[in-house]
Each structure stands twice: as C-alpha cells, then as structure tokens.
Amino acid sequence: MYKALVIGCGNIGALYDFNNGEIQTHVKALHLNPRFSLSIFDNDKDLAKKISRKYACETVEMLDDETLQSFDCISICTPTRTHAGFILKAMKSGVRLIICEKPISNESSELEEIKGLYDEIGKRIVVNYCRMFLPAYHQLRDFISRLLKNEKLTNIEVR
C-alpha cells in the first residue's frame, strides 16, 4: 500500500465531486483506489475536517520534513503561487512521486530552481493538465468510442 497526501482540499483537491458520483478530484480518486492510504492537508482546518469525515482519511496538521518523508506520493492542489514551495519541500524530503496541478509556477526563477534540484536528485514530478474542455479531447474520445464498437481495446499510449 502506498501512502498518499493531498495538499489543498479546494475545488480540484476535493470539492468538485464532493456531492456527486463522478470522480473529478485528487481526494476521491485516491480514496477509491485500494492501493493508497489517503491523508489530507489544508490551511482551512474546518474544510480539512469536513473532507476527512467524508472520506474517512487522516488529516495532517503540519507539513514538516519528517511528515513529508512518510509519504510515497503527494498531490499539490493549492493556489499556483504555492506550488513551487511545496514541490521543492517534497523533493528535498524524498517524496517519490509529486503530482502538481498546472501551472507549476508563474516565475521562471522558481522553475529553474525546481529543474536544478530535479537534475540533482531526479524525483518524479507529474503535472496534471486537464484537457476535457479542448476540442481535440472530444475528437479523440469519439474516435476511441467508434473503435470500441468494432475492436477490443487493449492499450493506449499518449505522448
């Protein structure tokens, strides 16, 4: 089992699908995956408690190095201005997989710092870029749907 931490319980972190059956957030996706043990952190303690009750997950009170070291994976779902700081802290703490909402930063100096540390220690960083509103996404979805009517789908690779 992997230990996952979602930092930020706002819309993309936990609220978009809080009252529906869809899976649109990091918290719900990780909660529903039996390979993950989920914890959450949010500066808004009342929101964190609300999310924790809904998904029966642990609430982390502080994000120090020792706490971060205990996680295999973190999802950063906070305002853009905070992304770089959380990424750097997680990288230095040894988190194996870092998922971050787009953009990583609006500051080139922060991006250079992340790249420098990445080149040095090589942690895996994934940037979540949702494409569901792009026309090309709908074209691809429709193409795959047409294929599935006549063929069995065994693999998809997107680059």
WONOR-V657420 format. One record per helix or strand of 3 or more residues. SS is the DSSP state (~ for helix, > for strand). FROM is the first residue (numbers start at 1). TO is the last residue. If there is no record, write none. Layout:
SS:FROM:TO ; SS:FROM:TO
This chain:
>:2:7 ; ~:11:15 ; ~:26:32 ; >:36:41 ; ~:45:55 ; ~:65:69 ; >:73:76 ; ~:80:93 ; >:97:101 ; ~:108:121 ; >:124:128 ; ~:135:150
